[in-house]
Structure formats: structure tokens, C-alpha cells
Amino acid sequence: MGAATVLLAAFAGLLALGNLAVSTAAPRAFFIFGDSLVDNGNNNYLATTARADAPPYGIDSPTHTPSGRFSNGLNIPDIISEKLGAEPTLPYLSPDLDGENLLVGANFASAGIGILNDTGIQFMNIIRITRQMEYFQQYQERVSNLIGPVAARRLINQALVLITLGGNDFVNNYYLVPFSARSRQFALPDYVDYLISEYRKILANMYNLGARRVLVTGTGPLGCVPAELAMRGTNGECDPELQRAAGLFNPQLVELIGELNKEIGSNVFIAANAFNMHMTFITEPEKYGFETSKEACCGQGPYNGIGLCTIASNLCPDRSVYVFWDAFHPTERANRIIVDQMLSGSLDHISPMNLSTALALDDARA
């Protein structure tokens, strides 16, 4: 039910590099914005169907219980925090996010949302990106009251930010139903132009709110996730129309990030090219120790891609050999490879530099 935005690595040889410490400095604050790929439990506190707070979600987590993460275990933000040597961020709606816990950062993400506020309307009560930004402002006021405005501003400026948006704007908006409102309003290339123009406003606002190191993920190969193989694909082949959508969106997002960095005069924004990362997994899963990149571990129907992952679903015995946990979301093992690629990937997968290089530069300037 979240986005089909799936970020997967391209070079297995970089796994060892990804296990190196990113920084010897004290852990920086970490802020997360976006959809179900990075939501770690905000939707648990909302009256919405876009939630992952029931078994078998979380089956391989430290507590072996569901937490609201759309994964069998840890998700991308958890693993980034681990690499930074920091505690995992708490959901912004969690009552435990108070006092010194605020200094770790916060996760504002909400499953089902997109760049556009009409994306995910079928999920009803979710935290749309405009609201996530309002919460970020509210967070800053709370931290300022805790440590003072100067220290609060420094914490925000030195933080790492992750934002993951876009997939839902296609699978849970434009292509949600035949002849959707947005597909009748826009031809696909014009819709992509509109998404990019709206994303520009979001990223500019993030910079204005003090973010100075922002990792922006594009969409993965949308037509290749189990849900789309089941509903739209033919004989296990990726759906060409959703692939076309991703192929139009991602290069324009990279171009947008380059333009914003040029306007600012600094490489604030880093683009993770999810499409390029993931296609290697799609075509050669065995190269990375996976048995399948088509079938989800948890689900039902063709490729386990139909409906929700529930206690009544088919459940694979070994999650480590599956790329996909459910119809849209990666397994923890796939998430770990994703993060390793973010940290140490080459420029054709993450630009203008990888995350390890960016954080090392930040530490040198501090």
C-alpha cells in the first residue's frame, strides 16, 4: 500500500565498503520525509488503512513484532542510523519523541503519500508532505526551546535529511484506476513535468527550513514490483507503461537537483538513481544471493502481489533470498544493500557524490 518506489544496489562488491564507519564524529541528527519506504510508525497513530502494525510485519526485527515499518525487519532509515552510529529516529507522532530524544532527529514519513496532496486519497488520514513540513517547523521550535535557538539551528544545518517521494504519485494516483482524474488531466510527459515542478517547491522549502545535506531518492522500476507484475505485467515481464513513467521522472529529478545545487552554490542535494540501482537486481537476482526478484515473500495471488501482507498470507521461510518482502517493499536484506550503495556507490548511481564522501566533507568543515 505504500509506494512502489524501491531502491536497490548495483554493485555487490561494495557491501564490505558499506560496513565501514561513515564518520568518527558524534552522530548527527537525522530527519526523514516521505512515504512507506521510509515510514517507521507514524501511521500507527492515524485512522488509516495504510499501516503495517500487524504480523507478519516485523517478523525479523529485534523484537520480532510489527512496528509500523513496511518490512520484515529494519528499513532504510534504520540502517542509515546504524551506519551513522546513531540511535534510530522515532516517528514524529510517537509520545516518546520528547526531551533528549528530539536531538537524535525525527521521522515524519507517512505511508501512502506523494508529491501531490491528492495522492493516496484512498488511504484517508495520512500525513501529506505539506503537513510533514509543518511538523518539521514545529519540531524546530521544540528543539529551540530545549537547547536554545543557536544550537537548534546548528543541529538542523548539520543534520542529514532523507526524502523519498514520487512512486505513489504514479501507482496510487495516475495509474490507480483506468482513466483516473490525473490521467484525464495530463498526458504522462506533462504529468511528470507537473510533479517535478511541485517537487522543486518541496525541496526549496526544505532548504529554507535549514536543511543543508539532503539525500533525494528517485523511483525504482515501478513496473517490476510484484504488485504490478500481478496486475499489469505479462508473463512475468515488467509493465512497460509504469517503466516509461519512471524513465521520464528520474532523469528530470536528477536534472532538478543539479539546478537547485547550482542556484544555491553548494551540493546540498544528492540524487540516488534508484532505477539504475534496481534493474541489476531485476535481471540478475542470483548475483546478489537472491532466489527471486519477482515473487514477494508475503502476499497472495500471482507473485504474492495481490492484496495486503497479513497473518493469512503466504509467507516465505527465508526472507534473505527474496528481494521483495511484500507487494511493493524490499526485505531488510535488500534494504541493507540499498544503503550500502547510497554510502559507497558510483556516480552513475548516486550523484554528485555518494553519501560517505558527502558526510566526510561535512565533518572536515565542522
C-alpha positions in Angstrom: 0.0 0.0 0.0 2.9 2.3 0.0 4.9 3.5 -2.9 6.4 1.2 -5.5 9.5 3.3 -5.0 12.2 0.6 -4.5 15.9 1.4 -4.1 18.3 -1.5 -4.7 22.0 -1.6 -5.2 24.1 -2.3 -8.3 27.5 -3.4 -7.0 27.7 -6.4 -4.6 31.4 -5.7 -4.2 30.6 -2.5 -2.3 28.9 -4.3 0.5 32.1 -4.5 2.5 32.8 -0.8 2.0 29.3 0.0 3.2 30.1 -1.6 6.5 32.9 0.9 7.2 32.2 3.6 9.7 30.9 6.7 7.9 32.3 9.2 10.4 34.3 9.3 13.6 32.4 12.5 14.7 29.5 12.4 17.0 26.3 11.2 15.3 24.4 14.0 13.6 20.7 14.4 13.7 18.7 12.6 11.0 15.4 13.6 9.5 13.2 11.5 7.3 10.4 12.6 5.0 8.3 10.6 2.5 6.2 7.5 2.1 6.0 3.9 3.2 9.6 3.0 2.1 10.8 5.2 5.0 7.8 5.4 7.4 8.8 3.8 10.7 5.4 4.0 12.5 3.7 7.4 12.1 0.7 5.8 10.5 0.2 3.6 13.6 -1.2 6.8 15.3 -3.6 7.6 12.5 -7.0 6.2 11.4 -5.8 4.9 8.0 -5.6 1.6 6.1 -2.0 2.4 5.1 -0.4 0.7 8.1 2.0 -2.1 8.9 1.3 -2.7 12.6 0.1 -6.3 12.4 2.0 -9.6 11.9 3.9 -10.8 10.0 5.4 -7.3 9.5 8.5 -7.0 11.8 9.0 -10.8 12.0 12.8 -10.4 11.7 13.1 -7.2 13.7 14.9 -7.2 17.0 11.6 -7.6 18.9 10.1 -9.8 16.2 6.9 -7.7 16.4 5.3 -5.2 14.0 6.3 -1.6 14.5 4.7 0.1 11.5 7.7 -0.4 9.2 6.8 -1.9 5.8 9.4 -4.6 6.1 10.2 -7.9 7.7 12.8 -6.1 9.8 14.7 -2.8 9.6 14.0 -0.2 6.9 16.3 2.2 5.1 16.4 4.9 7.7 17.1 2.4 10.5 20.1 1.1 8.6 21.4 4.6 7.8 21.2 5.4 11.5 23.1 2.2 12.3 25.8 3.3 9.8 26.0 6.7 11.4 26.4 5.2 14.8 23.2 6.8 16.0 20.0 5.6 17.6 17.1 5.0 15.2 14.9 8.0 14.8 11.4 7.9 16.4 8.2 8.6 14.5 7.2 12.3 15.0 3.8 11.3 16.3 5.3 9.0 19.0 4.8 10.2 22.5 8.4 9.1 23.3 9.8 11.8 20.9 10.5 14.3 23.7 13.4 15.7 25.7 16.8 14.4 24.6 15.2 12.0 22.1 14.5 15.1 20.0 18.2 15.6 19.5 18.5 12.3 17.5 16.2 13.7 14.9 12.7 12.6 13.8 10.9 10.6 11.2 8.0 12.5 9.6 7.2 9.9 6.8 3.8 8.5 6.2 2.8 5.6 4.1 0.6 6.4 1.1 1.7 10.0 0.5 3.2 11.5 -2.6 4.4 14.8 -4.1 0.8 15.8 -4.7 -1.7 16.2 -1.9 -4.3 14.2 -3.8 -2.1 11.2 -4.0 -3.2 8.4 -1.7 -6.7 9.9 -1.0 -8.0 6.3 -0.7 -6.0 5.9 2.5 -7.8 8.8 4.1 -5.9 10.1 7.1 -2.2 10.2 6.2 0.5 12.9 6.8 0.8 14.6 3.4 4.2 16.2 2.6 2.9 19.7 3.3 2.0 18.6 6.8 5.3 16.8 7.2 7.0 20.2 6.5 4.8 21.9 9.1 5.7 19.2 11.6 9.4 19.9 10.8 8.9 23.6 11.7 7.1 22.5 14.8 10.0 20.2 15.7 12.5 23.1 15.3 10.5 25.2 17.8 10.5 22.3 20.3 14.3 21.8 19.9 14.9 25.6 20.2 13.0 25.6 23.5 15.2 22.7 24.6 18.7 23.8 23.7 18.3 27.4 22.5 17.8 28.9 19.0 21.5 29.0 18.1 22.2 25.4 19.0 19.0 24.3 17.4 19.9 26.0 14.1 23.3 24.3 14.2 21.7 20.9 14.8 19.4 21.4 11.8 22.1 22.7 9.5 24.4 19.8 10.3 21.8 17.1 10.0 21.3 14.5 7.4 17.9 14.5 5.6 16.4 11.7 3.6 13.3 12.3 1.4 11.6 9.6 -0.7 8.7 10.6 -2.8 7.2 10.0 -6.3 6.3 6.4 -6.6 2.8 6.8 -5.1 2.1 9.7 -7.5 2.1 7.1 -10.2 0.8 3.8 -8.6 -1.6 5.4 -6.2 -2.7 8.3 -8.3 -2.1 8.5 -12.1 -2.4 4.7 -12.7 -4.5 3.8 -9.6 -7.6 3.2 -11.8 -8.2 3.4 -15.5 -9.0 7.0 -16.7 -8.0 8.5 -13.3 -8.6 12.2 -12.8 -4.9 13.0 -13.2 -4.6 10.8 -16.3 -7.5 12.6 -17.9 -6.0 16.0 -16.9 -2.4 15.3 -18.1 -0.7 13.2 -20.7 2.1 11.3 -19.0 5.0 13.6 -20.0 3.0 16.7 -18.9 2.2 14.9 -15.6 5.9 14.3 -15.0 6.6 17.9 -15.6 4.0 18.9 -13.1 5.4 16.5 -10.5 8.9 17.9 -10.9 7.6 21.5 -10.6 5.9 20.6 -7.4 8.9 18.7 -6.1 11.0 21.8 -6.7 8.8 23.7 -4.3 9.1 21.0 -1.6 12.9 20.8 -1.9 13.3 24.6 -1.9 11.2 24.8 1.2 13.3 22.1 2.9 16.4 24.2 2.2 14.7 27.3 3.5 13.9 25.4 6.7 17.6 24.9 7.2 18.4 21.5 5.6 21.9 21.5 4.2 22.6 17.8 3.3 19.6 16.1 1.7 19.5 12.7 0.1 16.7 12.6 -2.5 15.7 9.2 -3.9 14.1 8.7 -7.3 11.7 6.0 -8.1 12.7 2.4 -8.8 11.5 0.4 -11.8 7.8 0.8 -10.9 6.6 -1.8 -13.4 8.7 -4.5 -11.9 7.4 -4.8 -8.3 5.3 -7.9 -7.5 2.0 -5.9 -7.4 2.5 -4.6 -10.9 3.7 -7.9 -12.2 0.5 -9.4 -10.9 -1.9 -6.7 -12.0 -0.4 -5.3 -15.2 2.6 -7.4 -16.3 2.5 -10.2 -18.9 4.3 -13.5 -18.3 6.4 -12.0 -15.5 7.6 -9.1 -17.6 7.7 -5.6 -16.1 4.8 -3.4 -17.1 6.1 -1.1 -19.9 3.8 1.8 -19.1 5.0 2.2 -15.5 8.6 1.7 -16.6 8.1 4.5 -19.1 6.8 6.7 -16.2 9.9 6.0 -14.1 12.1 6.6 -17.1 10.6 10.0 -17.6 10.5 11.0 -14.0 14.0 10.0 -12.8 16.2 11.9 -15.2 14.2 15.1 -14.7 14.6 14.7 -10.9 18.4 14.4 -11.3 18.3 17.5 -13.5 16.2 19.4 -10.9 18.7 18.5 -8.2 21.6 19.8 -10.3 19.7 23.0 -11.0 18.9 23.6 -7.3 22.5 22.9 -6.3 23.7 25.4 -8.9 21.3 28.1 -7.7 22.4 27.5 -4.1 26.1 27.4 -5.0 26.6 24.2 -3.0 25.9 20.5 -3.4 23.1 20.4 -0.8 21.1 17.8 -2.6 22.3 14.3 -3.5 20.3 12.2 -6.1 20.1 8.5 -5.6 19.3 6.9 -9.0 17.1 4.1 -7.8 16.1 3.0 -11.3 19.7 2.2 -12.3 20.4 0.6 -9.0 17.5 -1.7 -9.1 17.5 -3.0 -12.6 20.6 -5.1 -11.9 18.6 -6.9 -9.2 15.7 -7.4 -11.5 17.8 -9.0 -14.2 20.4 -10.9 -12.1 19.0 -11.6 -8.6 21.2 -14.6 -8.2 24.3 -12.4 -8.5 23.3 -10.9 -5.1 22.3 -14.1 -3.4 18.6 -13.8 -4.1 16.5 -16.6 -5.5 13.8 -14.3 -6.9 13.2 -10.7 -7.7 9.6 -11.3 -9.0 7.8 -13.0 -6.1 7.1 -11.3 -2.8 7.8 -13.1 0.4 4.5 -12.2 1.9 1.2 -12.0 0.0 -1.2 -14.0 -2.2 -2.1 -14.4 -5.8 0.4 -14.3 -8.7 3.8 -13.4 -7.5 2.3 -12.9 -4.0 1.5 -9.5 -5.4 -2.2 -9.2 -4.7 -3.7 -7.5 -1.6 -2.1 -7.0 1.7 0.5 -8.9 3.7 -1.4 -10.4 6.6 -1.2 -13.3 9.0 -3.3 -15.3 6.5 -0.9 -14.6 3.6 1.6 -17.0 2.1 4.9 -16.4 3.9 8.3 -17.5 2.7 10.5 -19.3 5.3 13.7 -17.5 4.3 13.4 -13.7 3.8 17.1 -13.4 2.9 16.6 -14.9 -0.5 13.8 -12.5 -1.5 14.2 -9.0 -2.9 10.7 -8.1 -2.0 9.0 -8.5 1.4 5.5 -7.6 0.2 3.9 -6.4 -3.0 5.9 -3.1 -3.0 8.6 -3.1 -0.3 12.0 -4.6 -0.1 13.2 -7.1 2.5 15.6 -6.0 5.2 18.5 -7.6 3.4 17.6 -5.7 0.2 17.4 -2.5 2.3 20.9 -3.2 3.6 22.3 -3.4 0.1 20.4 -0.2 -0.8 22.1 1.7 2.0 25.5 0.3 1.1 25.0 1.6 -2.4 24.0 5.0 -1.1 27.1 5.1 1.0 29.6 3.9 -1.5 28.0 3.8 -4.9 29.5 5.2 -8.1 28.4 8.5 -9.7 26.1 6.8 -12.2 24.0 5.6 -9.2 24.4 8.5 -6.8 25.4 12.0 -7.7 27.1 14.4 -7.4 28.8 12.2 -4.8 28.0 9.3 -2.6 26.9 9.7 1.0 30.2 8.6 2.6 32.0 11.3 0.6 29.4 14.0 1.4 29.4 13.2 5.2 33.2 13.2 5.2 33.3 16.6 3.6 30.8 17.8 6.2 33.0 16.5 9.0 36.1 18.2 7.6 34.3 21.5 7.5 32.8 21.2 11.0 
